[in-house]
Amino acid sequence: MGEMSRGVALRLALYLPVCMGGLLLAAPASSDVSPGTVAVAMTLADDGVLNITETITPAKGQVLQRHLLLDVPVEGNRIQHFQVSNVTSTGDAEAAGDTGTLTIVARGPATVSYAVRGAVADAADHQQVTWPFASGWDSGMRDVTASFASPSTKPSSPTCSLGPPGSRTRCTAAQVDHTGVVRVQQDNVPPDSIATFTVTVPARTVPAGAIFTVIPGPAGPFALTRPAIAALAGLGAVTAALAGWVVVARRRDTHAAETSVTPIDPLVRDHTGSHFAAPDGVLPGQIGTVIDLRVDAVDLTATVIDLAVRGYLWIAETTGAEGRLDWQISRRAPADSLLAPYEAQLLDILLPAKTETVYMSSLQMPGSRVDIGRIPEMMYADARLRGWFRRTPEHLGALTGYGVGVLLAGLVVTAVLAVSIGNAMIGVAVCGVGAVCALAGTLLPIRTARGHLLVAHVAALRHYLSEFNVDDLAPADRELVLTRAAPYAVVLGQLGPWLTAMGRLDTAADGTPGIDWYDTASSDTANLPAFLTALDGVLARGAHLRNLP
């Protein structure tokens, strides 16, 4: 029995220190607890002075210090200015107040009293009393309680909030009891907290003495800060630059045909003779597109004539049903890389695969359809590729697209800045840049500066063709120059002078009567206008049908 008792005692002696150590480790450290408390009694006097008594109870060995600045930021981007006077203290505390600061140092239980002016402000139909009742303490406390009494027995809307002005964090409790006294409580107050009490009383309850000043500088996320002003200045600069660009470009576009340019001689002379060359290498079908910004039937007709002149097609007059004049359009050479995409497409439309010849009468038959397909879009794209258009007439263009993209990005930037660091006006400026770019893209003329210059040179070419004199050419060069100029005469409305020149031309001078791309029975081109009219009608109907749903 004795040995058993000694064994139990030995085991207890071993286990007890371990258990005690575990309990000590599990127990919270007393240094983490902030057991100090403050009770604040606020009484609003008839003269508008808020008399306050604070009962301070620090924990054993704890020193509670309060340093409260009396110029307090409040809602509405304002500072409310309080004045503290008649500061007294009892117990183990020191307190002092001046026009700018209230200071309290409590080393033990104490009571501090003081009077506050500037706590009452008039509103539309009531008065509001405000006081940072638990702000400025450098140590955390277990709880802070407060009471508020006034000459009115009907205070309302008591609010106790933690944090800066506008904070939605409410205190533990804030309510009006049956006697009209407001009771407020906040548990576990962290160090350096901002705790503000507000309550409303009926209008004219006491004289109002609150003094406010507006906080200089930012007034929210859309404030005009320096970065925001710089961004808006950038927006103004971009707007001015784009506006100037648009005005100059539109004025230049309006008077493009009247622009004075040094006439370019369309005749290129070398050791082999004279050759016709259009300005800037423009093709006949491109001329009309650049001048009037749309693809017309005459542009396609001029392209067909140009394809014949260049050896891809052969046109021959023939006799159709009932002896009527007809025309045969035949493939002369296959399409190659020298053709523009829209020219190759037009060849395929007139003469589909494995079709070598087509008659005008068959194209004019009821029910027949020359579907010009995507030729207009291809011609617009070609003009853009050559630098004559900045965008196609049927699309908004790159600048407008970029502008819309920047506008959308600006909306995102504005939202992000507004909910984060502020300076949301930077995002607004970005939106403005995007909107201005998008608008400028729609207002800028379709033609570029190079396109304007081409219009001026085409006007000079038209004048040249209207006064063309075949006698100015060497006899051996006349047919070559006239045939090469034929499609340009068609698209520029100078077919009359061209036919006159052709009528004076001896097409047999080269040993072969007539012109090699247009075969006639009479060796003249008298029926060419009729062919052009018929082809215009066929292609115009194709363009019309293309636009139908």
C-alpha positions as CSV (number, residue, x, y, z in Angstrom):
1,M,0.0,0.0,0.0
2,G,2.8,2.4,0.9
3,E,4.7,1.5,-2.3
4,M,1.5,2.2,-4.4
5,S,1.0,5.6,-2.8
6,R,4.6,6.5,-3.5
7,G,4.1,5.5,-7.2
8,V,0.9,7.6,-7.5
9,A,2.7,10.6,-5.9
10,L,5.6,10.2,-8.3
11,R,3.4,10.2,-11.3
12,L,1.5,13.3,-10.1
13,A,4.8,15.0,-9.5
14,L,5.8,14.3,-13.2
15,Y,2.5,15.2,-14.8
16,L,1.6,18.3,-12.8
17,P,4.3,20.6,-14.2
18,V,3.4,19.5,-17.7
19,C,-0.3,20.2,-17.3
20,M,0.4,23.6,-15.6
21,G,2.7,24.5,-18.4
22,G,0.0,23.7,-21.0
23,L,-2.6,25.7,-19.1
24,L,-0.2,28.7,-18.9
25,L,0.5,28.5,-22.7
26,A,-3.2,28.3,-23.5
27,A,-4.1,31.2,-21.3
28,P,-4.2,34.6,-23.1
29,A,-1.6,37.1,-22.2
30,S,-2.9,39.8,-19.9
31,S,-0.9,42.4,-21.9
32,D,-3.3,41.9,-24.8
33,V,-6.3,43.0,-22.8
34,S,-7.3,46.7,-22.7
35,P,-9.7,46.9,-19.8
36,G,-9.8,50.7,-19.5
37,T,-13.2,52.4,-19.7
38,V,-14.6,55.9,-20.3
39,A,-18.1,57.2,-19.6
40,V,-19.0,60.4,-21.3
41,A,-21.9,62.5,-20.1
42,M,-23.0,65.2,-22.5
43,T,-25.5,67.9,-21.6
44,L,-26.7,70.6,-24.0
45,A,-27.3,73.9,-22.2
46,D,-29.9,76.5,-23.2
47,D,-27.1,78.8,-24.5
48,G,-25.9,76.2,-27.0
49,V,-22.9,75.1,-25.0
50,L,-22.3,71.4,-24.8
51,N,-21.1,70.6,-21.2
52,I,-19.2,67.3,-21.0
53,T,-18.0,65.2,-18.1
54,E,-15.7,62.2,-18.8
55,T,-15.3,59.5,-16.1
56,I,-12.1,57.7,-16.9
57,T,-11.1,54.4,-15.4
58,P,-7.7,53.1,-16.6
59,A,-6.6,49.5,-15.9
60,K,-4.1,49.0,-13.1
61,G,-0.8,50.3,-14.3
62,Q,-2.3,51.8,-17.5
63,V,-2.0,55.4,-18.5
64,L,-4.7,56.7,-20.9
65,Q,-3.8,59.7,-23.0
66,R,-6.1,61.7,-25.2
67,H,-4.9,64.2,-27.8
68,L,-8.0,65.6,-29.7
69,L,-7.6,68.2,-32.4
70,L,-10.6,70.5,-32.3
71,D,-10.7,71.2,-36.1
72,V,-12.5,68.0,-37.1
73,P,-13.3,66.9,-40.6
74,V,-17.0,66.2,-41.0
75,E,-19.3,65.1,-43.9
76,G,-19.8,67.5,-46.8
77,N,-16.0,68.0,-47.4
78,R,-15.9,70.5,-44.4
79,I,-14.1,71.1,-41.2
80,Q,-16.1,71.8,-38.1
81,H,-14.3,74.1,-35.6
82,F,-14.9,73.4,-31.9
83,Q,-13.8,75.5,-28.9
84,V,-13.1,74.0,-25.5
85,S,-13.1,76.0,-22.2
86,N,-13.5,75.6,-18.5
87,V,-11.4,72.4,-18.4
88,T,-11.2,70.9,-14.9
89,S,-10.1,67.5,-13.6
90,T,-10.3,65.5,-10.4
91,G,-8.5,62.4,-9.4
92,D,-5.3,61.2,-11.0
93,A,-5.5,63.1,-14.3
94,E,-4.2,66.2,-16.0
95,A,-6.3,68.0,-18.6
96,A,-5.9,71.1,-20.7
97,G,-7.7,72.7,-23.6
98,D,-7.1,75.6,-25.9
99,T,-8.5,76.8,-29.3
100,G,-6.9,73.9,-31.1
101,T,-6.4,70.9,-28.9
102,L,-7.9,69.0,-26.0
103,T,-5.3,67.0,-24.0
104,I,-6.1,64.5,-21.2
105,V,-3.6,62.2,-19.3
106,A,-5.1,59.8,-16.8
107,R,-2.9,57.6,-14.7
108,G,-5.7,56.4,-12.5
109,P,-9.4,56.9,-12.0
110,A,-10.4,60.5,-12.7
111,T,-13.1,62.9,-13.9
112,V,-12.6,65.6,-16.5
113,S,-15.1,68.3,-17.3
114,Y,-15.1,70.9,-20.0
115,A,-17.5,73.1,-22.1
116,V,-17.6,72.8,-25.9
117,R,-18.8,75.6,-28.2
118,G,-19.5,75.1,-31.9
119,A,-21.2,71.7,-31.6
120,V,-24.7,72.8,-32.7
121,A,-25.4,73.5,-36.4
122,D,-28.7,74.6,-38.0
123,A,-30.2,72.4,-40.8
124,A,-33.3,72.8,-42.9
125,D,-35.9,71.9,-40.3
126,H,-33.8,70.8,-37.3
127,Q,-30.5,71.3,-35.5
128,Q,-27.6,68.8,-35.4
129,V,-25.3,68.3,-32.5
130,T,-21.9,66.7,-33.3
131,W,-19.0,65.7,-31.0
132,P,-16.1,63.2,-31.4
133,F,-16.9,61.7,-28.0
134,A,-14.3,58.9,-28.1
135,S,-11.7,60.1,-30.6
136,G,-8.0,60.6,-29.9
137,W,-7.3,58.0,-27.3
138,D,-3.9,56.4,-27.8
139,S,-4.8,53.1,-26.1
140,G,-7.5,50.6,-26.7
141,M,-10.4,50.4,-24.2
142,R,-12.9,47.7,-23.2
143,D,-15.8,50.1,-23.8
144,V,-16.8,53.7,-24.1
145,T,-20.3,54.7,-23.0
146,A,-22.0,58.0,-23.5
147,S,-25.2,59.8,-22.7
148,F,-26.7,63.0,-24.1
149,A,-29.4,65.2,-22.6
150,S,-30.8,68.5,-24.0
151,P,-33.5,71.0,-23.4
152,S,-35.6,69.1,-25.9
153,T,-37.2,65.8,-24.8
154,K,-37.5,64.8,-28.5
155,P,-34.0,64.2,-29.8
156,S,-33.9,61.9,-32.9
157,S,-31.6,60.1,-35.3
158,P,-28.8,59.4,-32.8
159,T,-25.8,58.1,-34.7
160,C,-22.4,56.8,-33.5
161,S,-19.9,56.0,-36.2
162,L,-16.4,54.7,-36.3
163,G,-13.9,56.0,-38.9
164,P,-13.5,59.1,-41.0
165,P,-16.5,61.2,-42.3
166,G,-18.9,59.1,-44.3
167,S,-18.0,55.9,-42.6
168,R,-20.8,53.3,-42.4
169,T,-19.3,51.4,-39.4
170,R,-21.7,52.0,-36.6
171,C,-21.1,51.8,-32.8
172,T,-22.4,48.9,-30.7
173,A,-25.5,50.7,-29.7
174,A,-27.2,54.2,-30.0
175,Q,-30.7,54.8,-28.9
176,V,-33.1,57.2,-27.1
177,D,-34.6,56.0,-23.8
178,H,-38.1,56.8,-22.5
179,T,-36.9,60.0,-20.8
180,G,-35.5,61.5,-23.9
181,V,-31.8,60.8,-23.0
182,V,-29.6,59.3,-25.7
183,R,-27.5,56.3,-24.7
184,V,-24.5,55.2,-26.7
185,Q,-22.0,52.4,-26.3
186,Q,-19.0,51.1,-28.2
187,D,-17.2,48.0,-27.1
188,N,-13.5,47.2,-27.8
189,V,-12.4,50.6,-28.9
190,P,-9.1,50.3,-30.9
191,P,-6.2,52.8,-30.2
192,D,-6.4,56.1,-32.2
193,S,-10.0,55.5,-33.2
194,I,-12.2,58.1,-34.6
195,A,-15.6,57.8,-32.9
196,T,-18.2,60.6,-33.7
197,F,-21.6,61.1,-32.1
198,T,-24.4,63.1,-33.8
199,V,-28.0,63.7,-32.9
200,T,-30.7,66.0,-34.1
201,V,-33.0,68.2,-32.0
202,P,-35.9,70.3,-33.1
203,A,-35.1,73.6,-34.8
204,R,-34.4,76.6,-32.6
205,T,-33.9,74.4,-29.5
206,V,-30.7,76.3,-28.7
207,P,-28.6,79.0,-30.4
208,A,-26.5,77.4,-33.1
209,G,-22.8,78.2,-33.0
210,A,-21.1,75.8,-35.3
211,I,-18.4,77.2,-37.6
212,F,-17.4,75.3,-40.8
213,T,-14.8,75.8,-43.4
214,V,-14.5,74.0,-46.7
215,I,-11.6,71.6,-47.0
216,P,-9.4,72.9,-49.8
217,G,-8.3,70.5,-52.5
218,P,-10.0,67.2,-53.6
219,A,-13.7,66.9,-53.3
220,G,-14.1,63.3,-54.1
221,P,-12.9,61.0,-56.8
222,F,-13.8,63.5,-59.5
223,A,-11.9,66.4,-58.0
224,L,-9.8,68.7,-60.2
225,T,-6.4,67.6,-58.9
226,R,-3.2,68.4,-60.6
227,P,-3.1,65.1,-62.5
228,A,-6.7,65.6,-63.5
229,I,-6.1,69.1,-64.7
230,A,-3.1,67.9,-66.7
231,A,-5.2,65.2,-68.3
232,L,-7.9,67.6,-69.2
233,A,-5.3,70.0,-70.6
234,G,-4.1,67.1,-72.8
235,L,-7.7,66.5,-73.9
236,G,-8.0,70.1,-74.9
237,A,-4.8,69.9,-76.9
238,V,-5.9,66.7,-78.6
239,T,-9.3,68.3,-79.4
240,A,-7.7,71.5,-80.8
241,A,-5.3,69.5,-82.9
242,L,-8.0,67.2,-84.3
243,A,-10.4,70.1,-84.9
244,G,-7.7,71.9,-86.9
245,W,-6.9,68.8,-88.8
246,V,-10.6,68.2,-89.7
247,V,-11.2,71.8,-90.7
248,V,-8.2,72.0,-93.0
249,A,-8.8,68.5,-94.5
250,R,-12.5,69.3,-95.2
251,R,-11.7,72.7,-96.7
252,R,-9.0,71.1,-98.9
253,D,-11.4,68.3,-99.9
254,T,-14.1,70.7,-100.9
255,H,-11.8,72.7,-103.2
256,A,-9.8,69.7,-104.4
257,A,-10.8,70.1,-108.1
258,E,-10.0,73.8,-107.9
259,T,-6.5,73.2,-106.5
260,S,-3.8,74.8,-108.6
261,V,-1.3,72.2,-109.7
262,T,1.5,72.1,-112.2
263,P,-0.1,70.3,-115.1
264,I,1.4,66.9,-115.7
265,D,1.8,66.1,-119.4
266,P,0.1,62.7,-119.9
267,L,2.4,62.0,-122.8
268,V,5.6,60.3,-122.0
269,R,8.2,60.6,-124.7
270,D,11.2,58.3,-125.2
271,H,13.2,56.9,-128.1
272,T,10.3,54.7,-129.1
273,G,7.8,57.6,-129.4
274,S,5.0,59.0,-127.3
275,H,2.9,57.1,-124.8
276,F,-0.2,58.0,-122.8
277,A,0.3,57.8,-118.9
278,A,-2.3,58.8,-116.4
279,P,-1.3,60.9,-113.3
280,D,-0.2,58.8,-110.3
281,G,-0.8,55.6,-112.3
282,V,-4.6,55.9,-111.8
283,L,-6.7,53.4,-113.7
284,P,-9.9,54.6,-115.5
285,G,-12.3,52.9,-113.0
286,Q,-10.4,54.4,-110.1
287,I,-10.8,57.9,-111.4
288,G,-14.6,58.0,-110.9
289,T,-14.4,56.3,-107.6
290,V,-11.9,58.9,-106.2
291,I,-13.7,61.9,-107.6
292,D,-17.3,61.1,-106.5
293,L,-16.5,58.6,-103.8
294,R,-18.7,55.9,-105.2
295,V,-18.6,53.2,-107.9
296,D,-20.9,54.0,-110.8
297,A,-21.7,52.0,-113.9
298,V,-19.6,54.3,-116.0
299,D,-16.5,53.4,-113.8
300,L,-17.1,49.7,-114.6
301,T,-17.7,50.5,-118.3
302,A,-14.4,52.4,-118.5
303,T,-12.7,49.5,-116.8
304,V,-14.1,47.1,-119.5
305,I,-12.8,49.4,-122.2
306,D,-9.4,49.6,-120.4
307,L,-9.2,45.8,-120.3
308,A,-9.8,45.7,-124.0
309,V,-7.2,48.4,-124.7
310,R,-4.7,46.4,-122.6
311,G,-5.3,43.2,-124.5
312,Y,-7.5,41.2,-122.1
313,L,-10.7,41.6,-124.0
314,W,-11.7,41.9,-127.6
315,I,-14.9,43.8,-128.6
316,A,-16.4,43.3,-132.1
317,E,-19.5,44.7,-133.7
318,T,-21.9,42.0,-135.1
319,T,-25.4,41.6,-136.3
320,G,-27.9,40.1,-134.0
321,A,-31.5,38.9,-134.4
322,E,-33.6,40.8,-137.0
323,G,-30.5,42.5,-138.2
324,R,-30.0,44.6,-135.0
325,L,-26.6,45.8,-134.0
326,D,-25.0,43.6,-131.4
327,W,-21.5,43.3,-129.8
328,Q,-19.4,40.3,-129.1
329,I,-17.1,40.5,-126.0
330,S,-14.4,37.8,-126.0
331,R,-11.5,36.8,-123.8
332,R,-8.3,37.7,-125.5
333,A,-5.7,36.9,-122.7
334,P,-6.1,35.2,-119.3
335,A,-6.0,37.3,-116.2
336,D,-2.6,37.7,-114.7
337,S,-0.9,39.5,-111.8
338,L,-0.8,42.8,-113.6
339,L,-4.6,43.2,-113.0
340,A,-6.0,44.8,-110.0
341,P,-8.2,42.5,-107.9
342,Y,-11.4,44.3,-109.0
343,E,-10.4,44.0,-112.7
344,A,-9.8,40.3,-112.4
345,Q,-13.2,40.0,-110.7
346,L,-15.0,42.0,-113.4
347,L,-13.4,39.7,-116.0
348,D,-14.7,36.7,-114.2
349,I,-18.2,38.2,-114.0
350,L,-18.4,39.1,-117.7
351,L,-16.8,35.8,-118.8
352,P,-17.2,33.1,-116.2
353,A,-14.9,30.1,-116.2
354,K,-14.8,28.3,-119.5
355,T,-16.8,31.1,-121.2
356,E,-14.8,32.7,-124.0
357,T,-17.4,34.9,-125.6
358,V,-20.6,36.7,-124.5
359,Y,-23.0,38.8,-126.6
360,M,-24.4,42.1,-125.4
361,S,-27.9,41.0,-126.4
362,S,-27.7,38.0,-124.0
363,L,-26.7,40.3,-121.2
364,Q,-29.7,42.6,-122.0
365,M,-32.2,39.7,-122.0
366,P,-35.0,39.8,-119.4
367,G,-34.0,37.7,-116.4
368,S,-30.3,38.0,-117.1
369,R,-28.2,39.5,-114.3
370,V,-24.6,40.7,-114.2
371,D,-24.0,40.5,-110.5
372,I,-21.1,42.8,-109.8
373,G,-20.7,41.2,-106.4
374,R,-18.0,42.7,-104.2
375,I,-16.5,44.8,-106.9
376,P,-17.4,48.2,-105.3
377,E,-15.8,47.1,-102.0
378,M,-12.7,45.9,-103.8
379,M,-12.4,49.2,-105.7
380,Y,-12.7,51.1,-102.4
381,A,-10.1,48.9,-100.8
382,D,-7.9,49.5,-103.8
383,A,-8.2,53.2,-103.5
384,R,-7.3,52.9,-99.8
385,L,-4.3,50.7,-100.6
386,R,-3.1,53.3,-103.1
387,G,-3.3,56.0,-100.5
388,W,-6.2,58.0,-102.0
389,F,-8.7,57.1,-99.3
390,R,-8.2,57.1,-95.6
391,R,-11.2,54.8,-95.2
392,T,-13.8,53.3,-97.4
393,P,-17.1,55.2,-97.8
394,E,-19.0,52.2,-96.4
395,H,-17.0,52.0,-93.2
396,L,-16.1,54.3,-90.3
397,G,-12.4,54.0,-90.6
398,A,-9.5,53.2,-88.3
399,L,-9.5,56.5,-86.4
400,T,-13.2,56.1,-85.4
401,G,-12.5,52.5,-84.4
402,Y,-9.5,53.6,-82.3
403,G,-11.6,56.3,-80.7
404,V,-14.3,53.9,-79.7
405,G,-11.7,51.6,-78.2
406,V,-10.1,54.5,-76.2
407,L,-13.6,55.6,-75.1
408,L,-14.4,52.2,-73.7
409,A,-11.0,51.9,-72.0
410,G,-11.6,55.4,-70.5
411,L,-14.9,54.2,-69.0
412,V,-13.0,51.3,-67.3
413,V,-10.2,53.6,-66.1
414,T,-12.8,56.1,-64.7
415,A,-14.6,53.3,-62.8
416,V,-11.4,51.9,-61.4
417,L,-10.0,55.3,-60.3
418,A,-13.3,56.3,-58.8
419,V,-13.4,53.3,-56.4
420,S,-9.7,53.2,-55.7
421,I,-7.2,56.1,-55.6
422,G,-9.4,58.9,-57.0
423,N,-8.3,61.2,-59.8
424,A,-11.2,59.7,-61.8
425,M,-11.1,62.9,-64.0
426,I,-8.1,61.3,-65.7
427,G,-10.4,58.5,-66.9
428,V,-13.0,61.2,-68.0
429,A,-10.2,62.9,-70.0
430,V,-9.4,59.5,-71.7
431,C,-13.1,59.1,-72.5
432,G,-13.0,62.6,-74.0
433,V,-10.0,61.8,-76.2
434,G,-11.7,58.6,-77.4
435,A,-14.9,60.5,-78.2
436,V,-13.1,63.3,-80.0
437,C,-11.1,60.8,-82.1
438,A,-14.3,58.8,-83.0
439,L,-16.0,62.1,-84.0
440,A,-13.0,63.3,-86.0
441,G,-12.9,60.0,-87.8
442,T,-16.4,60.5,-89.0
443,L,-15.9,64.1,-89.9
444,L,-12.6,63.7,-91.8
445,P,-13.1,63.5,-95.5
446,I,-12.7,60.1,-97.1
447,R,-9.9,61.4,-99.5
448,T,-6.4,61.8,-98.2
449,A,-4.0,64.6,-99.2
450,R,-2.8,62.3,-102.0
451,G,-6.4,61.8,-103.1
452,H,-7.0,65.5,-103.2
453,L,-3.9,66.0,-105.4
454,L,-5.1,63.2,-107.7
455,V,-8.5,65.0,-108.1
456,A,-6.6,68.2,-109.1
457,H,-4.5,66.3,-111.6
458,V,-7.5,64.5,-113.0
459,A,-9.2,67.9,-113.5
460,A,-6.1,69.0,-115.5
461,L,-6.3,65.7,-117.5
462,R,-9.9,66.3,-118.3
463,H,-9.0,69.7,-119.6
464,Y,-6.2,68.2,-121.7
465,L,-8.6,65.6,-123.3
466,S,-11.2,68.3,-124.1
467,E,-8.6,70.2,-126.1
468,F,-6.7,67.2,-127.5
469,N,-5.3,67.8,-131.0
470,V,-4.2,64.7,-132.8
471,D,-2.0,66.8,-135.1
472,D,0.3,67.5,-132.2
473,L,1.4,63.8,-132.3
474,A,3.7,62.0,-134.7
475,P,1.6,60.0,-137.2
476,A,3.1,56.7,-135.9
477,D,2.1,57.5,-132.3
478,R,-1.5,58.7,-132.9
479,E,-3.4,55.4,-132.8
480,L,-1.5,54.2,-129.7
481,V,-2.0,57.3,-127.7
482,L,-5.7,57.6,-128.7
483,T,-6.5,54.0,-127.9
484,R,-4.8,54.3,-124.5
485,A,-6.7,57.5,-123.7
486,A,-10.0,56.0,-124.7
487,P,-11.1,54.6,-121.3
488,Y,-10.1,57.9,-119.6
489,A,-12.2,59.8,-122.2
490,V,-15.1,57.6,-121.3
491,V,-15.0,58.1,-117.6
492,L,-14.2,61.8,-117.8
493,G,-17.1,62.6,-120.2
494,Q,-14.8,63.5,-123.1
495,L,-15.9,60.8,-125.5
496,G,-17.0,63.5,-128.1
497,P,-13.5,65.0,-128.5
498,W,-12.0,61.6,-128.6
499,L,-14.4,60.4,-131.4
500,T,-13.6,63.5,-133.3
501,A,-9.9,62.8,-133.0
502,M,-10.5,59.2,-134.0
503,G,-12.5,60.3,-137.0
504,R,-9.4,62.2,-138.3
505,L,-7.1,59.3,-137.6
506,D,-5.9,57.1,-140.4
507,T,-6.1,53.7,-138.6
508,A,-4.5,52.0,-141.6
509,A,-1.3,53.9,-141.1
510,D,0.2,51.0,-139.2
511,G,-0.8,48.5,-142.0
512,T,-3.9,47.2,-140.2
513,P,-7.2,49.1,-140.7
514,G,-9.2,49.9,-137.5
515,I,-8.1,49.5,-133.9
516,D,-7.1,46.1,-132.7
517,W,-9.4,46.0,-129.6
518,Y,-12.6,47.2,-131.3
519,D,-13.5,45.4,-134.5
520,T,-16.0,47.1,-136.8
521,A,-17.3,46.3,-140.3
522,S,-16.8,49.9,-141.3
523,S,-13.4,50.5,-139.9
524,D,-14.6,53.4,-137.7
525,T,-15.8,53.8,-134.1
526,A,-19.2,55.5,-134.8
527,N,-21.1,52.8,-133.0
528,L,-18.8,52.8,-129.9
529,P,-21.1,55.3,-128.0
530,A,-24.0,52.8,-128.5
531,F,-21.9,50.0,-127.1
532,L,-21.0,52.1,-124.1
533,T,-24.6,53.0,-123.5
534,A,-25.7,49.4,-123.7
535,L,-22.9,48.3,-121.3
536,D,-23.7,51.1,-118.9
537,G,-27.3,49.8,-118.7
538,V,-26.2,46.3,-118.1
539,L,-23.8,47.2,-115.3
540,A,-26.2,49.8,-113.8
541,R,-28.9,47.1,-113.5
542,G,-26.4,44.8,-111.9
543,A,-25.5,47.4,-109.3
544,H,-29.2,48.1,-108.7
545,L,-30.0,44.4,-108.2
546,R,-27.0,44.1,-105.9
547,N,-28.6,46.6,-103.5
548,L,-31.9,44.9,-103.4
549,P,-32.7,42.6,-100.4
